Amino acid sequence: MIAGGGASRYGGAAKGLLQVGGRRILDRVVESLQVATGRPPILVANAPDAPSWRRDLRVVADVLPGNGSLGGILTAVETAGSVLCVAWDMPFVPAGLLAGLAGLLAGADAALPESGSRRGLEPLCAAYGPACGPAIRAAIGRGDARAVGFHGDVRLARLPQAGVLQYGDPAVLFFNVNTPDDLARAELLCRNHDSYR
């Protein structure tokens, strides 16, 4: 799980500690990852108080600070090998989707779900294998810190949007809380969809 960014659109607040449907987003993401993998996730975070957020999680700081989401993915891969990465501000990612992505790593180095986002893929709800580490370091070395900047150097598997739809609406599954308005929308989504509670 990746807890990164300055949360500038949220006044510097630790977004994953916000509550949706009476539960912290952090706890929602941890539960989905634990169900999908059978073990507690690691938390990639640089905040000094991160170890206090959940005492049962191992906290790891970025191995190459200052590289945004890509640095978080690199840290997760170099810490744990094959990993599921989920941003800690995404309250509605289901365990079934994560397990499906993990299964795709059998024939690929990275597995990402397709979505309607500007990138067409969701790099912060994805599975990554060990080969991504050197590819990410190479991308950073050439000045490309985009979360998708290394994809041309690894075997990439896509979960087609039709496959994503079996878990729910991608606009909800990949919804992230960046602003107070997003939090209000997340609460509304949670109230209107029992499966997201």
Residue frames as qw, qx, qy, qz and C-alpha x, y, z in Angstrom:
[[0.000, 0.891, 0.453, 0.000, 0.00, 0.00, 0.00],
 [0.461, 0.239, 0.018, 0.855, 1.35, 3.39, -0.95],
 [0.196, -0.887, -0.354, 0.221, 0.80, 6.45, 1.24],
 [0.530, -0.022, 0.173, 0.830, 2.41, 9.28, -0.64],
 [0.112, 0.661, 0.354, 0.652, 2.09, 12.81, -1.85],
 [0.147, 0.075, -0.382, 0.909, 1.77, 16.01, 0.07],
 [0.047, -0.633, -0.767, 0.093, -2.05, 15.95, 0.02],
 [0.139, -0.085, 0.013, 0.987, -1.87, 19.57, -1.10],
 [0.327, -0.327, -0.487, -0.741, -5.46, 19.46, -2.36],
 [0.633, -0.558, -0.529, -0.095, -6.52, 18.30, 1.09],
 [0.261, -0.890, 0.166, -0.335, -4.63, 20.91, 3.08],
 [0.182, 0.564, -0.755, 0.282, -1.80, 18.50, 3.87],
 [0.757, -0.267, 0.385, -0.456, -4.09, 16.03, 5.68],
 [0.139, -0.245, 0.952, 0.119, -3.17, 12.33, 5.70],
 [0.583, 0.070, -0.325, -0.741, -5.90, 11.22, 3.29],
 [0.555, -0.013, -0.827, -0.092, -5.83, 7.56, 4.21],
 [0.142, -0.135, -0.753, 0.629, -6.75, 8.43, 7.78],
 [0.427, 0.008, -0.022, -0.904, -10.01, 10.04, 6.66],
 [0.380, 0.145, 0.872, -0.271, -13.18, 8.04, 7.22],
 [0.449, 0.069, -0.499, -0.738, -15.60, 6.78, 4.59],
 [0.750, -0.240, -0.500, -0.361, -18.67, 4.96, 5.82],
 [0.694, -0.668, 0.135, -0.233, -17.39, 5.11, 9.39],
 [0.902, -0.200, 0.189, 0.333, -14.04, 3.43, 8.58],
 [0.152, -0.751, 0.386, 0.514, -10.65, 4.90, 7.75],
 [0.719, 0.603, -0.253, -0.235, -9.70, 4.55, 4.09],
 [0.083, 0.583, -0.801, 0.108, -6.42, 3.01, 5.27],
 [0.491, -0.110, 0.800, -0.328, -8.30, 0.23, 7.07],
 [0.786, 0.455, 0.189, -0.373, -10.47, -0.44, 4.02],
 [0.543, 0.671, -0.494, -0.107, -7.41, -0.83, 1.79],
 [0.134, -0.450, 0.856, -0.219, -5.61, -3.03, 4.33],
 [0.693, 0.085, 0.604, -0.384, -8.62, -5.33, 4.56],
 [0.784, 0.560, -0.045, -0.265, -8.85, -5.76, 0.77],
 [0.358, 0.660, -0.659, 0.042, -5.13, -6.47, 0.49],
 [0.334, -0.327, 0.826, -0.316, -5.20, -8.95, 3.38],
 [0.796, 0.243, 0.427, -0.354, -8.14, -10.84, 1.90],
 [0.702, 0.654, -0.224, -0.174, -6.46, -10.92, -1.52],
 [0.421, 0.608, -0.646, 0.187, -3.04, -12.07, -0.27],
 [0.854, -0.337, -0.396, 0.026, -3.64, -13.72, 3.09],
 [0.640, -0.226, -0.279, 0.679, -1.10, -11.52, 4.84],
 [0.101, -0.882, -0.195, 0.417, -0.76, -7.95, 6.11],
 [0.583, 0.723, 0.066, 0.364, 0.51, -5.48, 3.51],
 [0.519, -0.213, -0.120, 0.819, 3.53, -3.28, 3.89],
 [0.075, 0.943, 0.299, -0.125, 2.94, 0.46, 4.06],
 [0.565, 0.221, 0.108, 0.788, 5.19, 2.64, 1.91],
 [0.157, -0.940, -0.261, -0.152, 5.17, 6.00, 3.66],
 [0.513, 0.359, -0.266, 0.733, 7.62, 8.76, 4.50],
 [0.360, -0.753, -0.029, -0.550, 5.63, 10.54, 7.21],
 [0.113, 0.415, -0.742, 0.515, 7.38, 10.42, 10.60],
 [0.521, -0.124, 0.552, -0.639, 4.17, 9.31, 12.34],
 [0.672, 0.182, -0.536, -0.477, 3.34, 6.55, 9.81],
 [0.336, 0.076, -0.919, 0.192, 4.25, 3.71, 12.22],
 [0.198, 0.126, 0.647, -0.726, 1.45, 4.91, 14.53],
 [0.529, 0.112, -0.272, -0.796, -1.24, 4.67, 11.86],
 [0.945, -0.093, -0.151, -0.276, -1.47, 0.89, 12.18],
 [0.394, -0.669, 0.625, -0.078, 0.88, -0.85, 14.58],
 [0.846, 0.012, 0.534, -0.005, 0.43, -4.18, 12.77],
 [0.719, 0.683, 0.073, 0.103, 1.93, -2.93, 9.51],
 [0.672, -0.232, 0.193, 0.676, 5.56, -2.77, 8.51],
 [0.225, 0.950, 0.082, -0.200, 6.35, 0.78, 7.34],
 [0.711, -0.004, 0.314, 0.630, 9.01, 1.34, 4.67],
 [0.063, 0.815, -0.034, -0.575, 10.25, 4.73, 3.48],
 [0.700, 0.708, -0.034, -0.084, 10.94, 5.44, -0.19],
 [0.827, -0.167, 0.235, 0.483, 14.23, 3.99, -1.40],
 [0.368, 0.184, 0.265, 0.872, 14.56, 6.90, -3.85],
 [0.013, 0.681, 0.503, -0.532, 12.69, 9.84, -2.30],
 [0.101, 0.585, -0.121, -0.796, 11.20, 12.54, -4.47],
 [0.064, 0.105, -0.797, -0.592, 9.91, 10.33, -7.28],
 [0.591, -0.007, -0.034, -0.806, 6.21, 10.36, -6.43],
 [0.903, -0.002, 0.187, -0.386, 4.08, 7.31, -7.04],
 [0.799, 0.441, -0.406, 0.047, 6.76, 5.64, -9.12],
 [0.124, 0.521, -0.700, 0.473, 9.13, 5.81, -6.15],
 [0.646, -0.223, 0.476, -0.553, 6.47, 4.16, -4.01],
 [0.945, 0.236, -0.077, -0.213, 6.03, 1.33, -6.51],
 [0.546, 0.547, -0.578, 0.263, 9.81, 0.87, -6.68],
 [0.213, -0.463, 0.664, -0.547, 10.04, 0.72, -2.89],
 [0.838, -0.060, 0.296, -0.455, 7.27, -1.88, -2.68],
 [0.894, 0.375, -0.239, -0.053, 8.85, -4.07, -5.36],
 [0.429, 0.538, -0.617, 0.383, 12.35, -3.87, -3.92],
 [0.379, -0.398, 0.597, -0.585, 11.01, -4.59, -0.44],
 [0.707, 0.004, 0.572, -0.415, 8.66, -7.45, -1.20],
 [0.280, -0.062, 0.868, 0.406, 9.33, -8.79, -4.71],
 [0.133, -0.394, -0.715, -0.563, 5.90, -9.49, -6.23],
 [0.003, 0.282, 0.527, -0.802, 3.40, -7.02, -4.82],
 [0.042, 0.744, 0.605, 0.279, -0.06, -5.58, -5.11],
 [0.217, -0.078, -0.168, 0.959, 0.10, -1.80, -4.94],
 [0.094, -0.761, -0.598, -0.234, -2.94, 0.21, -3.95],
 [0.085, 0.447, -0.156, 0.877, -3.01, 3.92, -3.19],
 [0.197, -0.265, -0.784, 0.526, -4.17, 4.54, 0.35],
 [0.258, 0.275, 0.196, -0.905, -6.79, 7.05, -0.76],
 [0.466, 0.032, -0.647, -0.604, -8.85, 4.52, -2.80],
 [0.451, -0.183, 0.627, -0.608, -11.61, 3.32, -0.46],
 [0.814, 0.207, 0.206, -0.503, -13.50, 0.99, -2.81],
 [0.410, 0.479, -0.748, -0.206, -10.93, -1.42, -4.28],
 [0.907, -0.212, 0.102, -0.351, -12.27, -4.97, -3.78],
 [0.523, -0.472, 0.705, 0.081, -10.16, -7.97, -2.81],
 [0.804, 0.319, 0.501, 0.034, -11.42, -9.98, -5.78],
 [0.491, 0.867, -0.073, 0.044, -10.05, -7.47, -8.25],
 [0.160, -0.802, 0.575, -0.026, -6.69, -7.49, -6.48],
 [0.707, -0.175, 0.685, 0.024, -6.53, -11.29, -6.49],
 [0.755, 0.584, 0.296, 0.032, -7.31, -11.27, -10.21],
 [0.272, 0.911, -0.307, 0.049, -4.46, -8.86, -10.88],
 [0.430, -0.601, 0.674, -0.016, -2.06, -10.95, -8.80],
 [0.825, 0.139, 0.547, 0.004, -3.00, -14.00, -10.86],
 [0.626, 0.780, 0.019, 0.014, -1.97, -12.24, -14.07],
 [0.135, -0.837, 0.526, 0.069, 1.63, -11.99, -12.82],
 [0.830, -0.098, 0.539, 0.101, 2.11, -15.66, -13.70],
 [0.699, 0.404, 0.412, 0.422, 2.70, -14.56, -17.29],
 [0.233, 0.849, 0.089, 0.466, 3.79, -10.95, -16.90],
 [0.464, 0.073, -0.406, 0.784, 5.99, -8.54, -14.95],
 [0.143, 0.141, 0.320, -0.926, 3.17, -6.08, -14.26],
 [0.042, -0.475, -0.841, -0.258, -0.62, -6.38, -14.34],
 [0.076, 0.173, 0.208, -0.960, -2.87, -3.34, -14.47],
 [0.306, 0.578, 0.743, -0.142, -6.62, -2.90, -14.82],
 [0.157, 0.340, 0.418, 0.827, -8.00, -0.88, -17.69],
 [0.039, -0.643, -0.555, 0.526, -10.10, 2.13, -16.79],
 [0.298, 0.835, 0.373, 0.274, -11.55, 5.31, -18.16],
 [0.402, -0.771, 0.029, 0.494, -8.73, 7.40, -16.67],
 [0.307, 0.878, -0.245, -0.273, -6.52, 9.65, -18.77],
 [0.125, -0.541, 0.813, 0.174, -3.84, 6.93, -18.83],
 [0.756, 0.133, -0.465, -0.441, -6.33, 4.18, -19.64],
 [0.723, -0.052, -0.652, 0.225, -4.78, 2.09, -16.84],
 [0.520, -0.807, 0.027, -0.280, -4.65, 2.29, -13.05],
 [0.575, 0.428, -0.580, 0.388, -0.99, 2.07, -11.94],
 [0.127, -0.358, 0.620, -0.686, -1.92, 2.58, -8.28],
 [0.804, -0.047, 0.411, -0.426, -4.21, -0.43, -8.25],
 [0.712, 0.539, -0.428, -0.140, -1.94, -2.99, -9.85],
 [0.913, -0.318, 0.214, 0.136, 0.36, -5.98, -9.42],
 [0.323, 0.836, -0.444, 0.015, 4.11, -5.74, -9.97],
 [0.975, -0.102, -0.054, 0.188, 6.84, -8.36, -10.08],
 [0.632, -0.569, 0.167, 0.499, 10.58, -8.16, -9.33],
 [0.569, 0.263, 0.393, 0.673, 11.57, -7.30, -12.93],
 [0.044, 0.914, 0.300, 0.268, 9.86, -3.94, -12.47],
 [0.540, -0.746, 0.007, 0.388, 12.57, -2.82, -10.05],
 [0.511, -0.204, 0.388, 0.739, 15.41, -2.43, -12.58],
 [0.233, 0.562, 0.561, 0.561, 12.98, -1.05, -15.18],
 [0.217, -0.928, -0.303, -0.023, 11.74, 1.61, -12.76],
 [0.528, -0.631, 0.149, 0.548, 15.26, 2.57, -11.75],
 [0.455, 0.118, 0.500, 0.727, 16.15, 2.93, -15.44],
 [0.058, 0.779, 0.496, 0.379, 13.10, 5.15, -16.03],
 [0.374, -0.895, -0.121, 0.212, 13.99, 7.35, -13.08],
 [0.598, -0.350, 0.311, 0.650, 17.58, 7.49, -14.32],
 [0.309, 0.298, 0.509, 0.746, 16.41, 8.91, -17.64],
 [0.073, 0.053, 0.159, -0.983, 14.24, 11.47, -15.85],
 [0.501, -0.240, -0.535, -0.636, 10.88, 9.76, -16.38],
 [0.075, -0.040, 0.794, -0.602, 9.03, 9.57, -13.05],
 [0.648, -0.051, -0.205, -0.732, 5.60, 8.84, -14.55],
 [0.661, -0.195, 0.640, -0.339, 3.92, 5.86, -12.87],
 [0.880, 0.366, 0.290, -0.089, 3.62, 4.27, -16.34],
 [0.209, 0.865, -0.401, -0.216, 7.02, 5.41, -17.63],
 [0.226, -0.465, 0.851, 0.096, 8.66, 2.00, -17.37],
 [0.802, 0.216, 0.428, -0.356, 5.92, -0.07, -18.99],
 [0.689, 0.639, -0.284, -0.193, 7.74, -0.36, -22.31],
 [0.199, 0.589, -0.767, 0.160, 10.56, -2.21, -20.56],
 [0.342, -0.116, 0.863, -0.354, 8.50, -4.97, -18.90],
 [0.178, -0.244, -0.877, -0.374, 5.98, -7.62, -19.92],
 [0.294, 0.022, 0.300, -0.907, 2.66, -5.91, -19.26],
 [0.077, -0.377, -0.911, -0.151, -0.67, -7.68, -18.75],
 [0.290, -0.137, 0.023, -0.947, -3.93, -5.75, -18.84],
 [0.174, 0.383, 0.864, -0.275, -7.13, -6.74, -17.15],
 [0.017, 0.353, 0.525, 0.774, -9.61, -5.59, -19.83],
 [0.296, -0.146, 0.213, -0.920, -12.34, -3.21, -18.80],
 [0.745, -0.165, -0.432, -0.481, -14.87, -6.00, -19.35],
 [0.673, -0.093, -0.667, 0.306, -13.02, -7.99, -16.71],
 [0.101, 0.100, -0.430, 0.891, -12.91, -5.02, -14.35],
 [0.480, -0.239, -0.167, -0.827, -16.67, -4.56, -14.69],
 [0.693, -0.251, -0.669, -0.095, -17.34, -7.90, -13.00],
 [0.454, -0.221, -0.570, 0.648, -16.14, -6.26, -9.76],
 [0.041, -0.778, -0.426, 0.461, -18.12, -3.04, -10.16],
 [0.356, 0.915, 0.145, 0.124, -18.13, 0.33, -11.85],
 [0.705, 0.158, -0.123, 0.680, -14.52, 1.41, -12.58],
 [0.008, 0.683, -0.011, 0.730, -15.46, 5.00, -11.73],
 [0.676, -0.662, 0.059, -0.319, -16.21, 3.78, -8.19],
 [0.953, -0.136, -0.086, 0.257, -13.58, 1.04, -7.86],
 [0.653, 0.173, -0.052, 0.736, -10.74, 3.43, -8.69],
 [0.139, -0.901, -0.163, -0.377, -12.22, 6.51, -7.03],
 [0.603, -0.069, -0.407, 0.683, -9.66, 8.33, -4.91],
 [0.274, -0.897, -0.335, 0.087, -10.16, 10.98, -2.26],
 [0.552, 0.232, -0.027, 0.800, -8.10, 14.07, -3.05],
 [0.070, -0.335, 0.036, -0.939, -10.36, 16.90, -1.88],
 [0.285, 0.120, 0.652, -0.692, -13.14, 17.52, 0.65],
 [0.659, 0.285, -0.122, -0.685, -15.61, 17.29, -2.25],
 [0.543, 0.239, -0.791, -0.149, -14.21, 13.85, -3.10],
 [0.029, 0.027, -0.873, 0.486, -14.73, 12.76, 0.49],
 [0.508, 0.224, 0.332, -0.763, -18.34, 13.89, 0.37],
 [0.686, 0.316, -0.431, -0.494, -18.81, 11.97, -2.88],
 [0.340, 0.204, -0.910, 0.125, -17.19, 8.88, -1.37],
 [0.249, 0.080, 0.718, -0.645, -19.67, 9.03, 1.52],
 [0.647, 0.314, 0.024, -0.695, -22.53, 9.25, -0.95],
 [0.586, 0.327, -0.696, -0.254, -21.19, 6.32, -2.95],
 [0.116, 0.127, -0.917, 0.360, -20.82, 4.31, 0.24],
 [0.428, 0.176, 0.526, -0.714, -24.41, 5.01, 1.30],
 [0.675, 0.393, -0.111, -0.614, -25.82, 4.16, -2.12],
 [0.730, 0.326, -0.589, -0.117, -23.91, 0.92, -2.68],
 [0.821, -0.511, 0.171, -0.188, -24.03, -1.66, 0.10],
 [0.948, 0.131, -0.061, 0.283, -21.12, -3.58, -1.44],
 [0.437, 0.604, -0.244, 0.620, -18.76, -0.66, -0.82],
 [0.511, -0.778, 0.098, -0.351, -19.34, -0.46, 2.94]]
